[in-house]
Amino acid sequence: MAKKRSLTLKVTKTLSGDMAEGYPRTYYGMQAFSYNGTDYPAIDAETFSMMAVSLYQSRLSAFIAYVELQEFGLNISEVQTNEPYY
């Protein structure tokens, strides 16, 4: 079975058990974004599905770093989630 790909991250933040203002936020890696001097153009679902694994992994790494810059203190590699978001 083929692995599923995703470039969507939903970030929630709670303060004293209550959802923080402006959250949850959803980031879409198929939309255009810039990271570390590189512009990543918007891509459609067909382009995304046909993307070589190496290009997907490169875009995914840049997208994760981009989101971590937007969300102070977030370290995606340390975040536990039991709820996939598509």
PDB file of N, CA, C and O in Angstrom:
ATOM      1  N   MET A   1       0.839  -1.179   0.000  1.00  0.00           N
ATOM      2  CA  MET A   1       0.000   0.000   0.000  1.00  0.00           C
ATOM      3  C   MET A   1       0.888   1.248   0.000  1.00  0.00           C
ATOM      4  O   MET A   1       1.870   1.325   0.738  1.00  0.00           O
ATOM      5  N   ALA A   2       0.534   2.193  -0.818  1.00  0.00           N
ATOM      6  CA  ALA A   2       1.305   3.435  -0.916  1.00  0.00           C
ATOM      7  C   ALA A   2       1.101   4.290   0.332  1.00  0.00           C
ATOM      8  O   ALA A   2       0.028   4.296   0.936  1.00  0.00           O
ATOM      9  N   LYS A   3       2.152   5.005   0.697  1.00  0.00           N
ATOM     10  CA  LYS A   3       2.056   5.920   1.832  1.00  0.00           C
ATOM     11  C   LYS A   3       1.284   7.158   1.413  1.00  0.00           C
ATOM     12  O   LYS A   3       1.357   7.595   0.265  1.00  0.00           O
ATOM     13  N   LYS A   4       0.541   7.720   2.365  1.00  0.00           N
ATOM     14  CA  LYS A   4      -0.182   8.957   2.100  1.00  0.00           C
ATOM     15  C   LYS A   4       0.717  10.133   2.421  1.00  0.00           C
ATOM     16  O   LYS A   4       1.510  10.099   3.362  1.00  0.00           O
ATOM     17  N   ARG A   5       0.577  11.165   1.623  1.00  0.00           N
ATOM     18  CA  ARG A   5       1.343  12.390   1.821  1.00  0.00           C
ATOM     19  C   ARG A   5       0.426  13.466   2.373  1.00  0.00           C
ATOM     20  O   ARG A   5      -0.778  13.481   2.117  1.00  0.00           O
ATOM     21  N   SER A   6       1.023  14.357   3.129  1.00  0.00           N
ATOM     22  CA  SER A   6       0.265  15.505   3.606  1.00  0.00           C
ATOM     23  C   SER A   6       1.197  16.690   3.751  1.00  0.00           C
ATOM     24  O   SER A   6       2.362  16.539   4.117  1.00  0.00           O
ATOM     25  N   LEU A   7       0.681  17.852   3.465  1.00  0.00           N
ATOM     26  CA  LEU A   7       1.391  19.109   3.704  1.00  0.00           C
ATOM     27  C   LEU A   7       0.430  20.076   4.393  1.00  0.00           C
ATOM     28  O   LEU A   7       0.403  21.268   4.087  1.00  0.00           O
ATOM     29  N   THR A   8      -0.346  19.551   5.314  1.00  0.00           N
ATOM     30  CA  THR A   8      -1.283  20.370   6.068  1.00  0.00           C
ATOM     31  C   THR A   8      -0.990  20.192   7.546  1.00  0.00           C
ATOM     32  O   THR A   8      -0.920  19.068   8.043  1.00  0.00           O
ATOM     33  N   LEU A   9      -0.820  21.303   8.246  1.00  0.00           N
ATOM     34  CA  LEU A   9      -0.580  21.271   9.687  1.00  0.00           C
ATOM     35  C   LEU A   9      -1.620  22.124  10.390  1.00  0.00           C
ATOM     36  O   LEU A   9      -1.832  23.286  10.041  1.00  0.00           O
ATOM     37  N   LYS A  10      -2.259  21.538  11.374  1.00  0.00           N
ATOM     38  CA  LYS A  10      -3.223  22.266  12.199  1.00  0.00           C
ATOM     39  C   LYS A  10      -2.585  22.458  13.571  1.00  0.00           C
ATOM     40  O   LYS A  10      -2.237  21.489  14.245  1.00  0.00           O
ATOM     41  N   VAL A  11      -2.437  23.713  13.973  1.00  0.00           N
ATOM     42  CA  VAL A  11      -1.797  24.047  15.241  1.00  0.00           C
ATOM     43  C   VAL A  11      -2.859  24.552  16.205  1.00  0.00           C
ATOM     44  O   VAL A  11      -3.605  25.481  15.897  1.00  0.00           O
ATOM     45  N   THR A  12      -2.916  23.929  17.371  1.00  0.00           N
ATOM     46  CA  THR A  12      -3.804  24.405  18.423  1.00  0.00           C
ATOM     47  C   THR A  12      -2.951  24.871  19.591  1.00  0.00           C
ATOM     48  O   THR A  12      -1.868  24.339  19.835  1.00  0.00           O
ATOM     49  N   LYS A  13      -3.442  25.853  20.296  1.00  0.00           N
ATOM     50  CA  LYS A  13      -2.730  26.370  21.464  1.00  0.00           C
ATOM     51  C   LYS A  13      -3.762  26.646  22.547  1.00  0.00           C
ATOM     52  O   LYS A  13      -4.763  27.325  22.317  1.00  0.00           O
ATOM     53  N   THR A  14      -3.501  26.110  23.722  1.00  0.00           N
ATOM     54  CA  THR A  14      -4.404  26.357  24.840  1.00  0.00           C
ATOM     55  C   THR A  14      -3.666  27.093  25.949  1.00  0.00           C
ATOM     56  O   THR A  14      -2.471  26.893  26.167  1.00  0.00           O
ATOM     57  N   LEU A  15      -4.402  27.943  26.638  1.00  0.00           N
ATOM     58  CA  LEU A  15      -3.898  28.673  27.797  1.00  0.00           C
ATOM     59  C   LEU A  15      -4.853  28.392  28.948  1.00  0.00           C
ATOM     60  O   LEU A  15      -6.033  28.738  28.886  1.00  0.00           O
ATOM     61  N   SER A  16      -4.336  27.765  29.994  1.00  0.00           N
ATOM     62  CA  SER A  16      -5.163  27.386  31.150  1.00  0.00           C
ATOM     63  C   SER A  16      -6.376  26.564  30.728  1.00  0.00           C
ATOM     64  O   SER A  16      -7.467  26.718  31.276  1.00  0.00           O
ATOM     65  N   GLY A  17      -6.172  25.697  29.755  1.00  0.00           N
ATOM     66  CA  GLY A  17      -7.232  24.814  29.301  1.00  0.00           C
ATOM     67  C   GLY A  17      -8.181  25.402  28.278  1.00  0.00           C
ATOM     68  O   GLY A  17      -9.035  24.689  27.751  1.00  0.00           O
ATOM     69  N   ASP A  18      -8.051  26.691  27.984  1.00  0.00           N
ATOM     70  CA  ASP A  18      -8.918  27.341  26.998  1.00  0.00           C
ATOM     71  C   ASP A  18      -8.150  27.585  25.704  1.00  0.00           C
ATOM     72  O   ASP A  18      -6.952  27.870  25.723  1.00  0.00           O
ATOM     73  N   MET A  19      -8.852  27.470  24.588  1.00  0.00           N
ATOM     74  CA  MET A  19      -8.226  27.721  23.290  1.00  0.00           C
ATOM     75  C   MET A  19      -7.760  29.170  23.226  1.00  0.00           C
ATOM     76  O   MET A  19      -8.524  30.090  23.518  1.00  0.00           O
ATOM     77  N   ALA A  20      -6.500  29.368  22.841  1.00  0.00           N
ATOM     78  CA  ALA A  20      -5.942  30.714  22.714  1.00  0.00           C
ATOM     79  C   ALA A  20      -6.616  31.444  21.557  1.00  0.00           C
ATOM     80  O   ALA A  20      -7.046  30.829  20.582  1.00  0.00           O
ATOM     81  N   GLU A  21      -6.697  32.753  21.684  1.00  0.00           N
ATOM     82  CA  GLU A  21      -7.303  33.570  20.633  1.00  0.00           C
ATOM     83  C   GLU A  21      -6.538  33.380  19.326  1.00  0.00           C
ATOM     84  O   GLU A  21      -5.308  33.383  19.306  1.00  0.00           O
ATOM     85  N   GLY A  22      -7.280  33.216  18.245  1.00  0.00           N
ATOM     86  CA  GLY A  22      -6.667  33.045  16.928  1.00  0.00           C
ATOM     87  C   GLY A  22      -6.340  31.600  16.583  1.00  0.00           C
ATOM     88  O   GLY A  22      -5.787  31.331  15.517  1.00  0.00           O
ATOM     89  N   TYR A  23      -6.671  30.676  17.459  1.00  0.00           N
ATOM     90  CA  TYR A  23      -6.399  29.255  17.241  1.00  0.00           C
ATOM     91  C   TYR A  23      -7.711  28.495  17.205  1.00  0.00           C
ATOM     92  O   TYR A  23      -8.706  28.927  17.787  1.00  0.00           O
ATOM     93  N   PRO A  24      -7.710  27.361  16.521  1.00  0.00           N
ATOM     94  CA  PRO A  24      -6.590  26.727  15.838  1.00  0.00           C
ATOM     95  C   PRO A  24      -6.235  27.440  14.533  1.00  0.00           C
ATOM     96  O   PRO A  24      -7.058  28.131  13.932  1.00  0.00           O
ATOM     97  N   ARG A  25      -4.995  27.249  14.121  1.00  0.00           N
ATOM     98  CA  ARG A  25      -4.497  27.778  12.846  1.00  0.00           C
ATOM     99  C   ARG A  25      -4.134  26.596  11.953  1.00  0.00           C
ATOM    100  O   ARG A  25      -3.590  25.595  12.419  1.00  0.00           O
ATOM    101  N   THR A  26      -4.438  26.724  10.687  1.00  0.00           N
ATOM    102  CA  THR A  26      -4.104  25.669   9.739  1.00  0.00           C
ATOM    103  C   THR A  26      -3.165  26.230   8.685  1.00  0.00           C
ATOM    104  O   THR A  26      -3.408  27.292   8.112  1.00  0.00           O
ATOM    105  N   TYR A  27      -2.091  25.499   8.442  1.00  0.00           N
ATOM    106  CA  TYR A  27      -1.091  25.879   7.447  1.00  0.00           C
ATOM    107  C   TYR A  27      -1.127  24.851   6.320  1.00  0.00           C
ATOM    108  O   TYR A  27      -1.186  23.645   6.560  1.00  0.00           O
ATOM    109  N   TYR A  28      -1.089  25.347   5.098  1.00  0.00           N
ATOM    110  CA  TYR A  28      -1.190  24.495   3.914  1.00  0.00           C
ATOM    111  C   TYR A  28       0.098  24.585   3.095  1.00  0.00           C
ATOM    112  O   TYR A  28       0.400  25.626   2.513  1.00  0.00           O
ATOM    113  N   GLY A  29       0.841  23.502   3.057  1.00  0.00           N
ATOM    114  CA  GLY A  29       2.116  23.472   2.355  1.00  0.00           C
ATOM    115  C   GLY A  29       2.013  23.381   0.848  1.00  0.00           C
ATOM    116  O   GLY A  29       3.023  23.482   0.151  1.00  0.00           O
ATOM    117  N   MET A  30       0.795  23.190   0.328  1.00  0.00           N
ATOM    118  CA  MET A  30       0.619  23.222  -1.121  1.00  0.00           C
ATOM    119  C   MET A  30       0.448  24.657  -1.599  1.00  0.00           C
ATOM    120  O   MET A  30       0.534  24.930  -2.796  1.00  0.00           O
ATOM    121  N   GLN A  31       0.206  25.575  -0.664  1.00  0.00           N
ATOM    122  CA  GLN A  31       0.156  26.992  -1.004  1.00  0.00           C
ATOM    123  C   GLN A  31       1.588  27.520  -1.066  1.00  0.00           C
ATOM    124  O   GLN A  31       2.512  26.896  -0.545  1.00  0.00           O
ATOM    125  N   ALA A  32       1.756  28.654  -1.697  1.00  0.00           N
ATOM    126  CA  ALA A  32       3.088  29.251  -1.807  1.00  0.00           C
ATOM    127  C   ALA A  32       3.583  29.691  -0.431  1.00  0.00           C
ATOM    128  O   ALA A  32       2.811  30.184   0.392  1.00  0.00           O
ATOM    129  N   PHE A  33       4.877  29.505  -0.196  1.00  0.00           N
ATOM    130  CA  PHE A  33       5.521  30.002   1.015  1.00  0.00           C
ATOM    131  C   PHE A  33       7.002  30.196   0.723  1.00  0.00           C
ATOM    132  O   PHE A  33       7.530  29.664  -0.254  1.00  0.00           O
ATOM    133  N   SER A  34       7.663  30.962   1.579  1.00  0.00           N
ATOM    134  CA  SER A  34       9.101  31.206   1.434  1.00  0.00           C
ATOM    135  C   SER A  34       9.796  30.783   2.711  1.00  0.00           C
ATOM    136  O   SER A  34       9.316  31.038   3.816  1.00  0.00           O
ATOM    137  N   TYR A  35      10.936  30.134   2.541  1.00  0.00           N
ATOM    138  CA  TYR A  35      11.737  29.747   3.698  1.00  0.00           C
ATOM    139  C   TYR A  35      13.210  29.781   3.320  1.00  0.00           C
ATOM    140  O   TYR A  35      13.613  29.244   2.288  1.00  0.00           O
ATOM    141  N   ASN A  36      13.996  30.411   4.158  1.00  0.00           N
ATOM    142  CA  ASN A  36      15.453  30.413   4.026  1.00  0.00           C
ATOM    143  C   ASN A  36      15.909  30.892   2.644  1.00  0.00           C
ATOM    144  O   ASN A  36      16.856  30.353   2.070  1.00  0.00           O
ATOM    145  N   GLY A  37      15.226  31.905   2.125  1.00  0.00           N
ATOM    146  CA  GLY A  37      15.606  32.489   0.845  1.00  0.00           C
ATOM    147  C   GLY A  37      15.100  31.743  -0.379  1.00  0.00           C
ATOM    148  O   GLY A  37      15.410  32.120  -1.509  1.00  0.00           O
ATOM    149  N   THR A  38      14.327  30.694  -0.163  1.00  0.00           N
ATOM    150  CA  THR A  38      13.775  29.924  -1.277  1.00  0.00           C
ATOM    151  C   THR A  38      12.270  30.128  -1.330  1.00  0.00           C
ATOM    152  O   THR A  38      11.582  30.009  -0.317  1.00  0.00           O
ATOM    153  N   ASP A  39      11.765  30.436  -2.521  1.00  0.00           N
ATOM    154  CA  ASP A  39      10.326  30.569  -2.726  1.00  0.00           C
ATOM    155  C   ASP A  39       9.778  29.236  -3.224  1.00  0.00           C
ATOM    156  O   ASP A  39      10.249  28.689  -4.221  1.00  0.00           O
ATOM    157  N   TYR A  40       8.788  28.730  -2.522  1.00  0.00           N
ATOM    158  CA  TYR A  40       8.108  27.499  -2.919  1.00  0.00           C
ATOM    159  C   TYR A  40       6.764  27.903  -3.524  1.00  0.00           C
ATOM    160  O   TYR A  40       5.911  28.442  -2.819  1.00  0.00           O
ATOM    161  N   PRO A  41       6.566  27.652  -4.812  1.00  0.00           N
ATOM    162  CA  PRO A  41       5.319  28.084  -5.460  1.00  0.00           C
ATOM    163  C   PRO A  41       4.145  27.209  -5.027  1.00  0.00           C
ATOM    164  O   PRO A  41       4.331  26.093  -4.542  1.00  0.00           O
ATOM    165  N   ALA A  42       2.949  27.727  -5.210  1.00  0.00           N
ATOM    166  CA  ALA A  42       1.744  26.936  -4.966  1.00  0.00           C
ATOM    167  C   ALA A  42       1.725  25.773  -5.952  1.00  0.00           C
ATOM    168  O   ALA A  42       2.150  25.907  -7.100  1.00  0.00           O
ATOM    169  N   ILE A  43       1.231  24.645  -5.492  1.00  0.00           N
ATOM    170  CA  ILE A  43       1.114  23.471  -6.359  1.00  0.00           C
ATOM    171  C   ILE A  43      -0.310  22.921  -6.245  1.00  0.00           C
ATOM    172  O   ILE A  43      -0.976  23.083  -5.222  1.00  0.00           O
ATOM    173  N   ASP A  44      -0.755  22.269  -7.318  1.00  0.00           N
ATOM    174  CA  ASP A  44      -2.086  21.671  -7.287  1.00  0.00           C
ATOM    175  C   ASP A  44      -1.985  20.208  -6.848  1.00  0.00           C
ATOM    176  O   ASP A  44      -0.890  19.660  -6.719  1.00  0.00           O
ATOM    177  N   ALA A  45      -3.130  19.595  -6.624  1.00  0.00           N
ATOM    178  CA  ALA A  45      -3.174  18.227  -6.106  1.00  0.00           C
ATOM    179  C   ALA A  45      -2.494  17.231  -7.047  1.00  0.00           C
ATOM    180  O   ALA A  45      -1.833  16.300  -6.586  1.00  0.00           O
ATOM    181  N   GLU A  46      -2.649  17.418  -8.347  1.00  0.00           N
ATOM    182  CA  GLU A  46      -2.021  16.490  -9.292  1.00  0.00           C
ATOM    183  C   GLU A  46      -0.498  16.595  -9.233  1.00  0.00           C
ATOM    184  O   GLU A  46       0.196  15.578  -9.202  1.00  0.00           O
ATOM    185  N   THR A  47       0.017  17.814  -9.219  1.00  0.00           N
ATOM    186  CA  THR A  47       1.466  18.013  -9.112  1.00  0.00           C
ATOM    187  C   THR A  47       1.982  17.406  -7.815  1.00  0.00           C
ATOM    188  O   THR A  47       3.017  16.740  -7.798  1.00  0.00           O
ATOM    189  N   PHE A  48       1.256  17.641  -6.740  1.00  0.00           N
ATOM    190  CA  PHE A  48       1.633  17.111  -5.437  1.00  0.00           C
ATOM    191  C   PHE A  48       1.690  15.585  -5.458  1.00  0.00           C
ATOM    192  O   PHE A  48       2.638  14.991  -4.946  1.00  0.00           O
ATOM    193  N   SER A  49       0.686  14.956  -6.045  1.00  0.00           N
ATOM    194  CA  SER A  49       0.634  13.493  -6.050  1.00  0.00           C
ATOM    195  C   SER A  49       1.721  12.867  -6.919  1.00  0.00           C
ATOM    196  O   SER A  49       2.131  11.731  -6.680  1.00  0.00           O
ATOM    197  N   MET A  50       2.184  13.598  -7.920  1.00  0.00           N
ATOM    198  CA  MET A  50       3.202  13.077  -8.834  1.00  0.00           C
ATOM    199  C   MET A  50       4.620  13.495  -8.449  1.00  0.00           C
ATOM    200  O   MET A  50       5.584  13.083  -9.095  1.00  0.00           O
ATOM    201  N   MET A  51       4.751  14.296  -7.418  1.00  0.00           N
ATOM    202  CA  MET A  51       6.049  14.827  -6.997  1.00  0.00           C
ATOM    203  C   MET A  51       6.983  13.684  -6.578  1.00  0.00           C
ATOM    204  O   MET A  51       6.582  12.781  -5.843  1.00  0.00           O
ATOM    205  N   ALA A  52       8.217  13.734  -7.050  1.00  0.00           N
ATOM    206  CA  ALA A  52       9.214  12.743  -6.652  1.00  0.00           C
ATOM    207  C   ALA A  52       9.381  12.773  -5.135  1.00  0.00           C
ATOM    208  O   ALA A  52       9.244  13.823  -4.507  1.00  0.00           O
ATOM    209  N   VAL A  53       9.674  11.620  -4.557  1.00  0.00           N
ATOM    210  CA  VAL A  53       9.816  11.518  -3.104  1.00  0.00           C
ATOM    211  C   VAL A  53      10.838  12.519  -2.581  1.00  0.00           C
ATOM    212  O   VAL A  53      10.608  13.155  -1.553  1.00  0.00           O
ATOM    213  N   SER A  54      11.952  12.666  -3.271  1.00  0.00           N
ATOM    214  CA  SER A  54      12.992  13.588  -2.797  1.00  0.00           C
ATOM    215  C   SER A  54      12.501  15.034  -2.798  1.00  0.00           C
ATOM    216  O   SER A  54      12.826  15.794  -1.885  1.00  0.00           O
ATOM    217  N   LEU A  55      11.723  15.423  -3.809  1.00  0.00           N
ATOM    218  CA  LEU A  55      11.172  16.781  -3.851  1.00  0.00           C
ATOM    219  C   LEU A  55      10.119  16.980  -2.766  1.00  0.00           C
ATOM    220  O   LEU A  55      10.051  18.043  -2.149  1.00  0.00           O
ATOM    221  N   TYR A  56       9.298  15.956  -2.535  1.00  0.00           N
ATOM    222  CA  TYR A  56       8.305  16.027  -1.460  1.00  0.00           C
ATOM    223  C   TYR A  56       8.997  16.187  -0.106  1.00  0.00           C
ATOM    224  O   TYR A  56       8.607  17.037   0.695  1.00  0.00           O
ATOM    225  N   GLN A  57      10.014  15.380   0.148  1.00  0.00           N
ATOM    226  CA  GLN A  57      10.709  15.449   1.435  1.00  0.00           C
ATOM    227  C   GLN A  57      11.387  16.799   1.625  1.00  0.00           C
ATOM    228  O   GLN A  57      11.410  17.333   2.734  1.00  0.00           O
ATOM    229  N   SER A  58      11.936  17.348   0.559  1.00  0.00           N
ATOM    230  CA  SER A  58      12.565  18.665   0.622  1.00  0.00           C
ATOM    231  C   SER A  58      11.531  19.739   0.941  1.00  0.00           C
ATOM    232  O   SER A  58      11.756  20.584   1.808  1.00  0.00           O
ATOM    233  N   ARG A  59      10.404  19.705   0.246  1.00  0.00           N
ATOM    234  CA  ARG A  59       9.347  20.694   0.496  1.00  0.00           C
ATOM    235  C   ARG A  59       8.774  20.508   1.901  1.00  0.00           C
ATOM    236  O   ARG A  59       8.517  21.494   2.592  1.00  0.00           O
ATOM    237  N   LEU A  60       8.574  19.281   2.328  1.00  0.00           N
ATOM    238  CA  LEU A  60       8.055  18.999   3.661  1.00  0.00           C
ATOM    239  C   LEU A  60       8.984  19.556   4.735  1.00  0.00           C
ATOM    240  O   LEU A  60       8.520  20.187   5.684  1.00  0.00           O
ATOM    241  N   SER A  61      10.275  19.333   4.598  1.00  0.00           N
ATOM    242  CA  SER A  61      11.241  19.850   5.579  1.00  0.00           C
ATOM    243  C   SER A  61      11.206  21.370   5.646  1.00  0.00           C
ATOM    244  O   SER A  61      11.224  21.951   6.731  1.00  0.00           O
ATOM    245  N   ALA A  62      11.155  22.013   4.484  1.00  0.00           N
ATOM    246  CA  ALA A  62      11.097  23.477   4.445  1.00  0.00           C
ATOM    247  C   ALA A  62       9.780  23.979   5.031  1.00  0.00           C
ATOM    248  O   ALA A  62       9.757  24.982   5.743  1.00  0.00           O
ATOM    249  N   PHE A  63       8.687  23.285   4.732  1.00  0.00           N
ATOM    250  CA  PHE A  63       7.376  23.678   5.243  1.00  0.00           C
ATOM    251  C   PHE A  63       7.326  23.571   6.768  1.00  0.00           C
ATOM    252  O   PHE A  63       6.803  24.464   7.434  1.00  0.00           O
ATOM    253  N   ILE A  64       7.858  22.499   7.314  1.00  0.00           N
ATOM    254  CA  ILE A  64       7.903  22.337   8.769  1.00  0.00           C
ATOM    255  C   ILE A  64       8.703  23.466   9.394  1.00  0.00           C
ATOM    256  O   ILE A  64       8.269  24.058  10.383  1.00  0.00           O
ATOM    257  N   ALA A  65       9.860  23.772   8.833  1.00  0.00           N
ATOM    258  CA  ALA A  65      10.690  24.861   9.358  1.00  0.00           C
ATOM    259  C   ALA A  65       9.961  26.198   9.254  1.00  0.00           C
ATOM    260  O   ALA A  65      10.044  27.021  10.165  1.00  0.00           O
ATOM    261  N   TYR A  66       9.251  26.416   8.157  1.00  0.00           N
ATOM    262  CA  TYR A  66       8.470  27.642   7.969  1.00  0.00           C
ATOM    263  C   TYR A  66       7.405  27.778   9.056  1.00  0.00           C
ATOM    264  O   TYR A  66       7.266  28.842   9.659  1.00  0.00           O
ATOM    265  N   VAL A  67       6.658  26.710   9.308  1.00  0.00           N
ATOM    266  CA  VAL A  67       5.603  26.763  10.329  1.00  0.00           C
ATOM    267  C   VAL A  67       6.213  26.989  11.707  1.00  0.00           C
ATOM    268  O   VAL A  67       5.667  27.750  12.506  1.00  0.00           O
ATOM    269  N   GLU A  68       7.322  26.346  11.992  1.00  0.00           N
ATOM    270  CA  GLU A  68       7.980  26.543  13.288  1.00  0.00           C
ATOM    271  C   GLU A  68       8.404  27.995  13.481  1.00  0.00           C
ATOM    272  O   GLU A  68       8.406  28.489  14.609  1.00  0.00           O
ATOM    273  N   LEU A  69       8.763  28.685  12.400  1.00  0.00           N
ATOM    274  CA  LEU A  69       9.094  30.114  12.500  1.00  0.00           C
ATOM    275  C   LEU A  69       7.857  30.960  12.788  1.00  0.00           C
ATOM    276  O   LEU A  69       7.943  31.983  13.468  1.00  0.00           O
ATOM    277  N   GLN A  70       6.711  30.532  12.269  1.00  0.00           N
ATOM    278  CA  GLN A  70       5.471  31.278  12.486  1.00  0.00           C
ATOM    279  C   GLN A  70       4.925  31.073  13.896  1.00  0.00           C
ATOM    280  O   GLN A  70       4.250  31.945  14.442  1.00  0.00           O
ATOM    281  N   GLU A  71       5.222  29.916  14.479  1.00  0.00           N
ATOM    282  CA  GLU A  71       4.678  29.525  15.785  1.00  0.00           C
ATOM    283  C   GLU A  71       5.826  29.409  16.788  1.00  0.00           C
ATOM    284  O   GLU A  71       6.438  28.350  16.930  1.00  0.00           O
ATOM    285  N   PHE A  72       6.105  30.504  17.475  1.00  0.00           N
ATOM    286  CA  PHE A  72       7.226  30.560  18.414  1.00  0.00           C
ATOM    287  C   PHE A  72       7.169  29.399  19.413  1.00  0.00           C
ATOM    288  O   PHE A  72       6.145  29.157  20.051  1.00  0.00           O
ATOM    289  N   GLY A  73       8.286  28.696  19.530  1.00  0.00           N
ATOM    290  CA  GLY A  73       8.408  27.612  20.496  1.00  0.00           C
ATOM    291  C   GLY A  73       7.921  26.256  20.013  1.00  0.00           C
ATOM    292  O   GLY A  73       8.102  25.256  20.707  1.00  0.00           O
ATOM    293  N   LEU A  74       7.309  26.202  18.840  1.00  0.00           N
ATOM    294  CA  LEU A  74       6.812  24.928  18.324  1.00  0.00           C
ATOM    295  C   LEU A  74       7.964  24.112  17.749  1.00  0.00           C
ATOM    296  O   LEU A  74       8.755  24.612  16.949  1.00  0.00           O
ATOM    297  N   ASN A  75       8.049  22.858  18.165  1.00  0.00           N
ATOM    298  CA  ASN A  75       9.013  21.920  17.603  1.00  0.00           C
ATOM    299  C   ASN A  75       8.202  20.727  17.116  1.00  0.00           C
ATOM    300  O   ASN A  75       7.826  19.861  17.905  1.00  0.00           O
ATOM    301  N   ILE A  76       7.940  20.686  15.842  1.00  0.00           N
ATOM    302  CA  ILE A  76       7.032  19.688  15.278  1.00  0.00           C
ATOM    303  C   ILE A  76       7.528  18.269  15.511  1.00  0.00           C
ATOM    304  O   ILE A  76       6.713  17.362  15.674  1.00  0.00           O
ATOM    305  N   SER A  77       8.831  18.051  15.531  1.00  0.00           N
ATOM    306  CA  SER A  77       9.341  16.694  15.746  1.00  0.00           C
ATOM    307  C   SER A  77       9.059  16.195  17.161  1.00  0.00           C
ATOM    308  O   SER A  77       9.145  14.993  17.413  1.00  0.00           O
ATOM    309  N   GLU A  78       8.725  17.091  18.084  1.00  0.00           N
ATOM    310  CA  GLU A  78       8.429  16.696  19.463  1.00  0.00           C
ATOM    311  C   GLU A  78       6.936  16.696  19.778  1.00  0.00           C
ATOM    312  O   GLU A  78       6.543  16.354  20.893  1.00  0.00           O
ATOM    313  N   VAL A  79       6.116  17.069  18.830  1.00  0.00           N
ATOM    314  CA  VAL A  79       4.679  17.178  19.072  1.00  0.00           C
ATOM    315  C   VAL A  79       4.023  15.816  18.904  1.00  0.00           C
ATOM    316  O   VAL A  79       4.289  15.100  17.939  1.00  0.00           O
ATOM    317  N   GLN A  80       3.171  15.470  19.847  1.00  0.00           N
ATOM    318  CA  GLN A  80       2.410  14.219  19.785  1.00  0.00           C
ATOM    319  C   GLN A  80       1.030  14.517  19.226  1.00  0.00           C
ATOM    320  O   GLN A  80       0.346  15.429  19.689  1.00  0.00           O
ATOM    321  N   THR A  81       0.636  13.765  18.258  1.00  0.00           N
ATOM    322  CA  THR A  81      -0.733  13.899  17.751  1.00  0.00           C
ATOM    323  C   THR A  81      -1.307  12.522  17.503  1.00  0.00           C
ATOM    324  O   THR A  81      -0.628  11.622  17.009  1.00  0.00           O
ATOM    325  N   ASN A  82      -2.533  12.382  17.845  1.00  0.00           N
ATOM    326  CA  ASN A  82      -3.233  11.129  17.580  1.00  0.00           C
ATOM    327  C   ASN A  82      -4.349  11.349  16.580  1.00  0.00           C
ATOM    328  O   ASN A  82      -5.147  10.452  16.309  1.00  0.00           O
ATOM    329  N   GLU A  83      -4.395  12.541  16.040  1.00  0.00           N
ATOM    330  CA  GLU A  83      -5.487  12.898  15.142  1.00  0.00           C
ATOM    331  C   GLU A  83      -4.936  13.376  13.807  1.00  0.00           C
ATOM    332  O   GLU A  83      -4.482  14.515  13.695  1.00  0.00           O
ATOM    333  N   PRO A  84      -4.971  12.506  12.783  1.00  0.00           N
ATOM    334  CA  PRO A  84      -4.511  12.980  11.476  1.00  0.00           C
ATOM    335  C   PRO A  84      -5.441  14.060  10.958  1.00  0.00           C
ATOM    336  O   PRO A  84      -6.644  14.031  11.216  1.00  0.00           O
ATOM    337  N   TYR A  85      -4.885  15.003  10.234  1.00  0.00           N
ATOM    338  CA  TYR A  85      -5.672  16.104   9.688  1.00  0.00           C
ATOM    339  C   TYR A  85      -5.450  16.143   8.196  1.00  0.00           C
ATOM    340  O   TYR A  85      -4.316  16.303   7.744  1.00  0.00           O
ATOM    341  N   TYR A  86      -6.514  15.998   7.420  1.00  0.00           N
ATOM    342  CA  TYR A  86      -6.411  16.002   5.959  1.00  0.00           C
ATOM    343  C   TYR A  86      -7.136  17.177   5.397  1.00  0.00           C
ATOM    344  O   TYR A  86      -7.167  17.359   4.180  1.00  0.00           O
TER     345      TYR A  86
END
